[in-house]
């Protein structure tokens, strides 16, 4: 019985061995790991946020 798990590589979606025997896990190869690192380094990954409303700053200002 093989207890080592196969997962989809986050970059190429190919099979990747999720085991200590795979030094690049969860990636399938050093190349895919480097592609992912390059995307982070060039700010290719971003978290979407919603811009505050224009009047949001006015709400914080005390009114006299």
C-alpha positions in Angstrom: 0.0 0.0 0.0 1.5 3.3 -1.1 0.7 6.1 1.4 2.4 8.8 -0.6 -0.1 11.2 -2.0 -0.2 12.7 -5.5 -1.4 16.3 -5.7 -1.7 18.7 -8.6 1.3 21.0 -9.1 0.1 24.6 -8.4 1.9 25.8 -11.5 1.6 23.2 -14.3 -1.3 21.2 -12.7 0.6 18.0 -13.5 1.0 15.2 -10.9 3.3 16.0 -8.0 4.4 13.6 -5.3 3.5 15.1 -1.9 6.2 13.4 0.1 9.5 14.1 1.8 11.0 12.3 -1.2 10.0 15.3 -3.4 12.3 18.2 -2.4 10.1 20.7 -4.3 6.7 19.7 -2.9 4.0 20.8 -3.5 5.6 21.5 -6.9 6.5 18.8 -9.3 9.9 20.1 -10.2 12.5 22.8 -9.5 11.3 24.6 -12.6 7.8 25.0 -11.3 9.0 26.1 -7.9 11.1 28.8 -9.6 8.2 29.9 -11.8 6.1 30.4 -8.6 8.9 32.2 -6.8 9.4 34.5 -9.8 5.6 35.4 -9.8 5.9 36.3 -6.1 9.1 38.3 -6.6 7.5 40.3 -9.5 4.3 40.9 -7.5 2.3 38.7 -9.9 0.2 37.5 -7.0 -2.1 40.1 -5.4 -4.9 40.0 -2.9 -8.0 41.7 -4.2 -9.3 44.4 -1.9 -12.1 46.9 -2.2 -11.2 50.5 -2.3 -12.8 52.6 0.5 -15.6 54.9 -0.5 -14.6 58.5 -1.2 -16.5 59.8 1.8 -15.0 57.2 4.2 -12.3 59.7 5.3 -14.9 62.4 5.9 -16.7 60.1 8.3 -13.7 60.0 10.6 -13.4 63.8 10.8 -15.3 65.3 13.8 -18.0 67.7 12.7 -18.4 71.0 14.5 
